[in-house]
Amino acid sequence: MQEKLREEYLIEGSESLDLHHLYRALDDLRRRFGIKRAVFVCDRGMVSEANLRLMAEAGYDYITGLRMASHPARKALSRQGRYHRIEREGKPELWVKEAVVDGERYIICYNPDEAEREEMETNPKALIRNRGYRKGLLEIDQAKVSEAERYDGKYVIKVSDPRLTTESAALAYREPQRP
């Protein structure tokens, strides 16, 4: 029976992870601890494409969030497919679907509770088009409203490990275990 070890490896520094720190962390995992397989879970905006390439070259997999405005996230969201519900007792609903875009695996997650909260928090200033402030000609930009509503309650993650199920990858990103 293979024992699963879940360890949090903290890399301190700036808001974004630079290649030097990442390389040292990967080297530590392999050399000092003998870890041969690991899946890094990274928040969106914290890891660059260069870092993802470095992880892949070192033989490590990753799960990382994407900015909703990014091209891959938008392409993944545009893919057809059915959401299926992940059962989580005592937790808010979570629906997921998988999409493959240009050979990369993405998981689109939808939380109806977050969608409702985000709809209530929508910043009206971002949706107003100024057609002449002095004349009082302000109007709601319906295209921006529709675009914002399309993303309410959704987030997209990129997963490099094909062995991870859609559910396990979504939950690893959504609910990382703390020691």
C-alpha positions in Angstrom: 0.0 0.0 0.0 1.4 3.3 -1.0 1.2 6.1 1.6 0.3 9.5 0.4 2.2 12.4 2.0 0.9 15.8 1.8 3.4 18.5 2.7 3.3 22.2 2.4 6.5 23.7 1.2 6.6 27.4 1.8 8.7 29.7 -0.3 8.8 33.1 1.1 9.6 36.2 -0.9 7.7 38.6 -3.1 4.1 38.2 -4.3 5.3 36.3 -7.4 7.6 33.2 -7.4 10.8 33.9 -9.2 12.8 31.2 -11.0 15.7 31.3 -8.6 13.5 30.4 -5.6 11.5 27.8 -7.5 14.7 26.1 -8.8 16.0 25.9 -5.2 12.7 24.5 -3.9 12.6 21.9 -6.7 16.2 20.9 -6.1 15.5 20.6 -2.3 12.5 18.4 -2.9 14.5 16.0 -5.1 17.9 16.0 -3.5 17.4 16.5 0.2 14.0 14.8 0.6 14.1 12.2 -2.2 10.7 13.3 -3.5 10.2 12.0 -6.9 6.6 13.0 -7.6 4.8 16.1 -6.4 2.0 18.2 -7.6 2.3 22.0 -6.9 -0.9 23.9 -6.2 -0.4 27.5 -7.1 -2.7 30.5 -6.9 -3.4 32.5 -10.0 -1.0 35.4 -10.6 1.7 33.7 -8.5 3.3 31.6 -11.2 4.5 32.5 -14.6 4.7 30.4 -17.7 8.4 30.2 -17.3 7.9 28.7 -13.8 5.4 26.2 -15.1 7.9 25.1 -17.8 10.6 24.7 -15.1 8.3 22.5 -13.0 7.5 20.4 -16.0 11.2 20.1 -16.9 12.0 19.0 -13.4 9.3 16.3 -13.6 6.8 17.9 -11.3 3.1 18.5 -12.0 1.0 21.5 -11.1 -2.5 22.8 -10.6 -2.7 26.5 -11.0 -5.5 29.1 -11.2 -5.8 31.3 -14.2 -6.9 34.9 -14.5 -10.4 35.0 -16.0 -9.2 37.6 -18.5 -6.5 35.3 -19.8 -6.8 33.9 -23.3 -6.6 30.2 -22.2 -9.3 30.8 -19.5 -11.6 32.4 -22.0 -11.1 29.6 -24.5 -11.7 26.9 -21.9 -14.9 28.7 -20.8 -16.1 28.7 -24.4 -15.9 24.9 -24.7 -19.1 22.9 -24.6 -19.6 20.3 -21.9 -21.7 19.4 -19.0 -21.0 20.4 -15.5 -21.2 17.7 -12.8 -21.6 18.2 -9.1 -19.0 17.3 -6.6 -20.6 16.1 -3.4 -19.1 17.8 -0.3 -21.0 17.4 2.9 -21.5 20.6 4.8 -19.8 22.7 2.1 -21.2 24.9 -0.6 -22.1 23.4 -4.0 -19.3 23.0 -6.5 -19.8 22.1 -10.1 -17.0 21.2 -12.5 -16.3 20.4 -16.1 -13.2 19.6 -18.0 -11.9 21.3 -21.3 -8.9 20.6 -23.4 -7.5 23.7 -25.2 -4.5 23.4 -27.5 -3.5 20.1 -25.8 -3.7 21.6 -22.3 -6.1 20.4 -19.6 -8.4 23.0 -17.9 -11.1 22.5 -15.3 -13.9 25.1 -15.1 -15.4 25.3 -11.6 -18.7 26.9 -10.7 -20.0 27.8 -7.3 -23.6 29.0 -7.3 -23.2 30.6 -3.9 -20.2 32.7 -5.1 -22.1 33.6 -8.3 -24.9 35.0 -6.2 -22.5 37.0 -4.0 -20.5 38.3 -7.0 -23.7 39.4 -8.7 -24.6 41.4 -5.6 -21.1 42.9 -5.4 -20.8 44.0 -9.0 -19.3 47.4 -9.2 -21.8 49.6 -11.0 -19.0 52.2 -11.8 -17.3 49.6 -14.0 -20.5 49.0 -16.0 -21.4 52.7 -16.6 -20.6 54.3 -20.0 -20.0 58.0 -19.8 -21.8 59.7 -22.7 -21.4 63.2 -21.4 -21.0 63.6 -17.7 -21.9 67.3 -17.6 -25.1 66.7 -19.4 -26.0 63.7 -17.1 -25.9 61.2 -20.0 -24.7 58.2 -18.1 -25.9 54.7 -19.1 -25.3 51.1 -18.2 -23.1 49.3 -20.7 -25.2 46.1 -21.3 -22.3 44.4 -23.0 -20.1 44.8 -19.9 -23.0 43.6 -17.7 -23.4 40.4 -19.8 -19.6 39.8 -19.8 -19.4 40.2 -16.0 -22.4 37.9 -15.4 -20.8 35.2 -17.6 -18.0 34.8 -15.1 -19.9 35.1 -11.8 -19.0 32.2 -9.5 -16.6 30.6 -12.0 -12.9 30.1 -12.0 -10.5 28.1 -14.2 -7.6 26.0 -13.2 -4.9 24.4 -15.4 -3.8 20.9 -14.5 -0.7 19.2 -15.9 -1.2 15.8 -14.3 -3.4 13.5 -16.4 -3.7 11.0 -13.5 -5.7 13.4 -11.4 -9.4 13.2 -11.7 -11.4 16.4 -12.4 -12.8 16.2 -8.9 -9.5 15.7 -7.0 -7.8 18.5 -9.0 -10.6 21.0 -8.3 -10.7 20.1 -4.6 -6.9 20.3 -4.3 -7.1 23.8 -5.6 -10.2 24.9 -3.8 -9.5 23.3 -0.4 -5.8 22.8 0.1 -5.1 20.8 3.3 -3.3 22.5 6.0 -1.0 20.6 8.4 
